[in-house]
Amino acid sequence: MTLGRWFALVVGGLVLVALIGLVGGFVALQRQGDRRDLLVDRVIPAEVLAGDIATALLDQETSVRGYLLAGDERYLEPYRAGRRAETRALAELRRLQSDDDLAGLRDEQAEIERRADVWRADSAGPAIDATRAGGEPPPDELGKDRFDEVRAAIDREQDALAAERESAADDLQDGGTQVRRLIFGGGILVLLSVLVGGYALRRAVVAPIARLAHDVRAVAQGDFERELAPSGPKEIEELGQDVDGMRSRIVAEVAALRDAERALIEQARELQRSNEELEQFAYVASHDLQEPLRKVASFTQMLERRYKGQLDERADQYIAFAVDGAKRMQELINDLLAFSRVGRFGAPHEPVDTGALVQDAKSRLSAALQETGGEVVADGLPTVTGDAGLLTAVFQNLISNAIKFRGDGPPRVTITAEREGRFWRFTVTDCGIGVEDEYAERIFVIFQRLHSRDAYEGTGIGLAMCRKIIEYHGGSIWLDPAAPGRGAQFTFTLPAGDNEEDPEA
């Protein structure tokens, strides 16, 4: 017998049992649904609406009493709101009571409406009118007696609704019992059918599949050389052959991946070696150029001092150009040398007080701050983990930029810090000329300048140095979008000090 015939026999028996259970279950569930709809969609909402009406009437009665005592029209607002809420709830309750199941509650609701109208006509309305006219309201006993009748009618309706709810809940529970009995009986029939069919399928299908699965697991665990030998029905044999073909393709792909992995590892090593050579080249080039450049600068300055005024004006200008170029080249080489040293000759990372680093940076820039009337505000800065010398350079560069690119007024730099998980998030804000959003990334590229040297001096390496130092410490730095009336705002992250605890932990 083929696999298809075995399945047809078992499935046919299960379908027959399922049809029998389905018909009985449909009838039971239909009745169960009707009971649930009555309870959930009509009885319980009606009970809630009746409670809303009672609350609205109580609000009205309390509002009238407050108005009679205070004489302030504001005390009547709950009365008016209660009337509106009562009207809405009555309309919805009438819609629910239109069903035959809740028709018996119409008289109870009508009695509440009648009693409420009597209370408003005989007590609440005249009392409000008399108070407005400055006269004496009706005796309080009249209002109390009338509203007691309203309360009694509300209690009767709520008792009737509670009884209706309990009856519907009992019917729902009885229906659930019937459904459970039907499910239990159907489950027994299905279980017997499954046991009989399962025994037959086990011999014809499960055993061959189990042998095939055992071989497949062996392949999945890494034994790719294991060949599959399926047996049993024709369909299982074909499945085994397909799996074996897939195994063969996986073997070929794994071999190709291993070759690619070896190639990638070799490329990574080559790239690392190339980067190290480039860093070494930058360091050696900048270091070895110091001596000849010092000679060029020294002799051009000697020419300038000795022959100034002895040659024509053009010659003096040429010498001045040579001196200026030598100085600029010295600045570029010094900056390049410092840039290449980041991460190569740094001190071990340890907890450092960033407040002290800022004070050190301010001391180095004291002359510029005093000359421009600048101010640096940095209170309550935290402890981070890093190289104190390099991090001082970050604060010094950012403060120096704020002084250099200041606006019309004295430069003011504000430095704040906020905890974010394992990092501290620093924000450095100034009141200078700012940076356009389109240049937010370009300013961190080495030797990139947004202004001419005649307008602002510098080599264009400061922010690139800041980014390299911050990333060397495991953080990141970026320029926040510009806001109207604000200069530049730089934000960077640094790992917290070892003795710092995360307040959110």
C-alpha positions in Angstrom: 0.0 0.0 0.0 1.3 3.4 -0.9 1.6 6.3 1.5 -1.3 8.1 -0.1 -3.7 5.1 0.5 -2.7 4.9 4.2 -3.3 8.6 4.6 -6.7 8.4 2.8 -7.9 5.6 5.2 -6.8 7.4 8.3 -8.0 10.9 7.2 -11.4 9.5 6.1 -12.0 8.0 9.6 -11.0 11.2 11.3 -13.2 13.3 9.0 -16.2 11.2 9.8 -15.7 11.6 13.5 -15.0 15.3 13.1 -18.3 15.8 11.1 -20.3 14.1 13.9 -18.6 16.3 16.5 -18.9 19.4 14.3 -22.7 19.2 14.0 -23.2 18.7 17.7 -20.6 21.3 18.5 -22.2 23.8 16.2 -25.6 23.4 17.8 -24.1 23.7 21.3 -21.9 26.6 20.5 -24.8 28.4 18.8 -26.8 28.2 22.0 -23.8 29.1 24.0 -23.2 32.2 21.8 -26.8 33.3 22.2 -26.5 33.1 26.0 -23.2 34.9 25.9 -24.6 37.7 23.7 -27.6 38.1 26.1 -25.3 38.5 29.1 -22.4 40.5 27.5 -24.2 42.6 24.9 -27.5 43.3 26.7 -27.8 42.5 30.4 -24.4 43.8 31.5 -24.6 47.0 29.4 -28.1 47.6 30.7 -26.9 47.2 34.2 -24.0 49.6 33.5 -26.4 52.1 31.9 -28.8 51.8 34.9 -25.9 52.6 37.2 -25.0 55.6 35.0 -28.6 56.9 35.3 -28.5 56.5 39.0 -25.2 58.3 39.2 -26.6 61.1 37.0 -29.7 61.5 39.3 -27.5 61.6 42.4 -25.3 64.2 40.8 -28.5 66.3 40.1 -29.7 66.0 43.6 -26.3 66.9 45.1 -26.0 69.8 42.7 -29.4 71.2 43.7 -28.6 71.0 47.4 -25.3 72.8 46.9 -27.0 75.5 44.9 -29.7 76.0 47.6 -26.9 76.4 50.2 -24.6 78.7 48.2 -26.8 80.4 45.7 -24.0 80.2 43.1 -25.0 79.3 39.6 -21.8 77.3 39.2 -23.2 74.7 41.6 -25.9 74.0 39.0 -23.4 72.8 36.3 -23.4 69.2 37.7 -27.2 69.3 37.6 -27.2 70.2 33.9 -24.4 67.7 33.2 -26.4 65.0 35.1 -29.5 65.8 33.0 -27.5 65.4 29.8 -25.9 62.1 31.0 -29.3 60.8 32.1 -30.8 61.6 28.6 -27.9 59.8 26.8 -28.1 56.8 29.1 -31.9 56.6 28.8 -31.7 56.6 25.0 -29.2 53.8 25.0 -31.1 51.8 27.6 -34.3 52.0 25.7 -32.5 50.6 22.7 -31.3 47.6 24.7 -34.7 47.1 26.3 -36.3 46.9 22.8 -35.2 43.2 22.7 -37.8 40.7 24.0 -35.2 39.4 26.6 -35.2 42.7 28.5 -38.8 43.8 27.8 -39.7 43.0 31.4 -37.5 45.8 32.6 -39.2 48.6 30.7 -41.8 49.1 33.5 -39.0 49.5 36.1 -37.2 52.1 34.0 -40.4 53.9 33.2 -41.1 54.1 37.0 -37.6 55.7 37.5 -38.2 58.2 34.8 -41.7 59.1 36.3 -40.3 59.5 39.8 -37.4 61.6 38.6 -39.7 63.9 36.6 -41.9 64.3 39.7 -38.9 65.2 41.8 -37.7 67.8 39.3 -41.2 69.2 38.9 -42.3 69.4 42.5 -39.0 70.0 44.3 -35.8 70.6 42.3 -37.3 73.0 39.7 -39.3 75.2 42.2 -36.4 75.2 44.6 -34.0 76.5 41.9 -36.5 79.1 40.7 -37.2 80.3 44.2 -33.5 80.6 45.0 -32.9 82.6 41.8 -35.8 84.9 42.7 -34.4 85.4 46.2 -37.4 83.7 47.9 -37.7 80.6 50.1 -37.4 77.2 48.4 -39.9 74.5 49.2 -39.5 72.5 52.4 -36.5 70.2 52.2 -38.7 67.3 53.3 -40.6 67.4 50.1 -37.4 67.1 48.0 -36.1 64.4 50.3 -39.3 62.3 50.1 -39.5 62.7 46.3 -35.9 61.7 45.8 -36.2 58.8 48.2 -38.9 57.5 45.9 -36.4 57.9 43.0 -33.9 55.9 45.0 -36.3 53.2 45.7 -37.2 52.8 42.0 -33.5 52.7 41.1 -33.0 50.0 43.7 -35.8 47.9 42.3 -34.5 48.2 38.8 -31.0 47.3 39.8 -32.3 44.3 41.7 -34.2 43.2 38.6 -31.1 43.6 36.5 -29.0 41.7 39.0 -31.5 38.9 38.9 -31.5 38.9 35.1 -27.7 38.8 35.1 -27.6 35.9 37.5 -30.1 34.0 35.4 -28.2 34.7 32.2 -24.9 33.7 33.9 -26.5 30.4 35.1 -27.7 29.6 31.6 -24.3 30.4 30.2 -22.7 28.1 32.8 -25.1 25.3 31.9 -24.3 25.8 28.2 -20.6 25.6 29.0 -21.2 22.3 30.8 -22.9 20.9 27.8 -20.1 22.0 25.5 -17.5 20.5 27.7 -19.4 17.2 27.7 -19.6 17.3 24.0 -15.9 18.1 23.6 -15.0 15.3 26.0 -17.1 12.8 24.1 -15.8 13.9 20.8 -12.2 13.8 22.2 -12.6 10.2 23.2 -13.8 9.3 19.7 -11.0 11.2 18.0 -8.5 9.6 20.4 -9.7 6.1 19.5 -9.5 6.9 15.8 -6.0 8.4 16.2 -4.8 5.4 18.1 -6.0 3.0 15.5 -4.7 5.1 12.6 -1.5 5.8 14.4 -0.7 2.2 14.9 -1.1 1.5 11.2 0.8 4.6 10.1 3.7 3.8 12.5 4.5 0.6 10.8 4.2 2.0 7.2 5.3 5.6 7.6 6.8 6.6 11.0 9.5 3.9 11.2 11.0 4.7 7.8 10.8 8.5 8.5 12.5 7.9 11.9 15.4 6.2 10.2 15.6 9.0 7.6 15.4 11.6 10.4 18.3 9.9 12.3 20.5 10.1 9.2 19.5 13.7 8.6 20.3 14.7 12.2 23.7 13.1 11.8 24.3 15.3 8.7 23.0 18.4 10.6 25.5 17.8 13.4 28.4 18.0 10.9 28.7 14.5 9.4 28.4 15.8 5.9 30.0 12.8 4.4 27.2 10.5 5.6 25.2 9.2 2.7 21.4 8.7 3.2 19.8 5.3 2.4 16.0 5.9 2.7 13.5 3.0 2.7 9.7 2.5 3.0 7.0 4.0 0.8 8.0 5.5 -2.5 7.4 9.0 -1.3 9.8 8.6 1.6 12.4 7.2 -0.7 12.1 10.2 -3.0 12.3 12.6 0.0 15.5 10.9 1.2 17.0 11.2 -2.3 16.1 14.9 -2.3 17.7 15.4 1.1 20.8 13.6 0.1 21.1 15.9 -3.0 20.7 18.9 -0.7 23.5 17.4 1.5 25.8 17.2 -1.5 25.2 20.8 -2.4 25.8 21.9 1.2 29.1 20.0 1.2 30.1 21.9 -1.9 29.0 25.3 -0.5 30.7 24.7 2.8 33.9 24.0 1.0 33.5 27.2 -1.0 32.7 29.2 2.2 35.8 27.9 3.9 37.9 29.0 1.0 36.2 32.4 1.1 36.8 32.7 4.9 40.5 32.0 4.5 40.7 34.6 1.8 38.8 37.2 4.0 41.1 36.4 7.0 44.1 37.0 4.8 42.6 40.2 3.4 41.9 41.4 7.0 45.5 40.7 8.0 46.8 42.5 4.9 44.5 45.5 5.7 45.7 45.6 9.3 49.3 45.5 8.2 48.6 48.2 5.6 47.0 50.5 8.2 49.9 50.0 10.6 52.3 50.8 7.8 50.3 54.0 6.9 50.3 55.1 10.6 54.0 54.4 10.8 54.6 56.3 7.6 52.6 59.3 8.8 54.5 59.4 12.1 57.9 58.9 10.4 57.2 61.4 7.7 56.0 64.1 10.1 58.8 63.4 12.5 61.6 63.3 9.9 60.4 66.4 8.2 60.8 68.4 11.4 64.6 68.9 11.1 64.8 70.1 7.4 61.8 72.2 7.9 63.3 73.9 11.0 66.3 74.7 8.9 64.2 76.2 6.1 62.2 78.2 8.6 65.3 79.4 10.5 67.2 80.5 7.4 64.2 82.2 5.8 63.7 84.1 9.1 67.4 85.0 9.1 67.0 86.3 5.5 64.0 88.3 6.6 65.8 89.9 9.6 69.2 90.5 7.8 68.1 91.8 4.4 64.8 93.4 5.2 64.7 96.8 3.6 67.9 96.2 1.7 66.2 94.6 -1.3 63.2 95.9 -3.2 59.7 95.6 -1.9 58.9 92.5 -4.0 61.9 90.6 -2.6 60.7 91.5 1.0 57.3 90.2 0.0 58.7 86.9 -1.4 60.7 86.4 1.8 57.6 87.1 3.9 55.7 84.5 1.8 58.5 81.9 2.4 58.5 82.6 6.2 54.8 82.3 6.4 54.8 79.1 4.4 57.5 77.5 6.5 55.5 78.4 9.7 52.3 76.9 8.2 54.2 73.8 7.2 55.6 73.5 10.7 52.0 73.8 12.1 50.7 71.2 9.7 53.5 68.7 10.4 53.1 69.2 14.2 49.4 68.6 14.0 49.9 65.6 11.7 52.4 64.2 14.1 50.0 64.7 17.0 47.2 63.1 15.0 49.4 60.0 14.2 50.3 59.6 17.8 46.7 59.2 19.0 46.3 55.6 20.3 50.0 54.8 19.7 51.8 56.4 22.6 48.9 57.2 25.0 48.9 56.5 28.7 46.8 53.6 30.2 43.1 54.4 30.6 42.1 55.1 34.1 39.4 57.1 35.9 39.9 60.9 35.3 37.9 63.9 36.5 36.6 65.7 33.4 36.1 68.8 35.5 39.8 68.9 36.2 40.5 68.4 32.5 38.3 71.4 31.6 40.2 73.5 34.1 43.5 72.4 32.6 42.2 73.3 29.1 41.1 76.7 30.4 44.5 77.4 31.8 46.2 76.6 28.5 43.8 79.0 26.8 43.8 81.6 29.5 45.4 84.3 27.4 42.9 83.9 24.6 40.0 83.9 27.0 41.3 87.0 28.8 41.9 88.8 25.5 38.3 88.1 24.2 36.5 88.3 27.5 35.5 84.6 27.1 33.8 82.5 29.7 33.7 78.7 30.2 30.8 77.3 32.3 31.3 73.7 33.4 29.9 72.5 36.7 29.3 69.1 38.1 31.2 67.2 35.4 31.6 63.4 36.0 34.5 60.9 36.1 35.2 58.9 32.9 37.7 56.3 31.9 40.4 57.4 29.5 43.7 59.1 28.8 43.8 62.4 30.6 46.2 64.0 28.2 44.2 63.1 25.1 40.8 64.1 26.7 42.3 67.4 27.7 43.1 68.0 24.0 39.5 67.4 23.1 38.2 70.0 25.5 41.0 72.4 24.5 40.2 72.1 20.8 36.4 72.6 21.3 36.9 75.6 23.6 39.6 77.0 21.2 37.1 76.7 18.3 34.5 78.6 20.3 37.0 81.4 20.9 38.2 81.4 17.2 34.7 81.3 15.6 33.1 83.7 18.1 30.4 86.1 17.1 30.1 89.8 17.8 30.1 89.4 21.6 32.5 87.7 24.0 32.6 83.9 23.6 30.7 81.8 26.1 31.1 78.0 26.3 28.8 75.8 28.3 29.8 72.2 29.0 27.2 69.8 30.5 27.1 66.0 30.9 24.2 63.5 31.2 24.4 59.8 32.0 23.3 57.3 29.3 23.8 53.7 30.4 27.6 52.9 30.5 28.5 56.2 29.0 28.4 59.9 29.8 27.0 62.2 27.1 28.8 65.5 27.0 27.4 68.6 25.3 29.6 71.6 24.4 27.7 74.7 23.3 29.0 78.1 22.3 27.4 81.4 21.0 29.6 81.8 17.9 28.9 81.8 14.2 27.8 78.2 14.2 28.1 75.6 11.4 25.6 74.8 8.7 24.0 71.4 8.9 25.3 70.4 5.5 28.9 70.6 6.8 28.2 68.5 9.9 30.4 65.6 8.7 32.9 67.5 6.6 34.3 69.4 9.6 35.5 66.2 11.1 37.7 65.3 8.1 41.4 66.0 8.5 42.6 69.3 6.9 39.1 70.3 5.8 38.3 74.0 6.3 35.1 75.9 5.8 36.8 79.3 5.9 39.9 80.8 4.2 43.1 81.1 6.3 42.9 84.9 5.9 39.5 84.8 7.8 40.3 82.2 10.5 43.8 80.8 11.2 44.4 77.1 11.8 45.3 73.8 10.0 41.8 72.2 10.0 42.9 69.2 12.0 41.4 70.0 15.4 38.0 68.4 15.0 39.5 65.4 13.2 41.8 65.0 16.2 38.8 65.2 18.5 36.9 62.5 16.6 40.0 60.2 16.6 40.5 60.6 20.3 36.8 60.0 21.2 36.6 56.9 19.0 39.9 55.7 20.4 38.1 55.8 23.8 35.1 53.9 22.5 32.8 56.8 22.1 31.4 59.0 19.3 31.2 62.7 18.5 28.9 64.7 16.3 27.5 68.1 15.6 23.9 68.7 16.7 21.6 70.5 14.2 21.8 74.2 14.5 19.0 76.0 16.3 18.0 79.7 15.8 20.1 82.1 17.9 22.6 79.4 18.9 26.2 78.8 17.8 27.7 75.4 17.4 26.8 72.5 19.7 29.0 69.4 19.8 28.0 66.2 21.5 30.3 63.3 22.4 30.2 60.2 24.6 32.8 58.7 26.8 32.7 55.5 29.0 32.0 56.1 32.7 34.6 55.7 35.3 35.0 52.3 37.0 33.7 53.7 40.3 30.6 55.3 38.7 27.3 53.5 39.1 24.5 53.8 36.5 21.6 55.5 38.2 19.2 53.7 36.0 20.5 50.3 36.9 
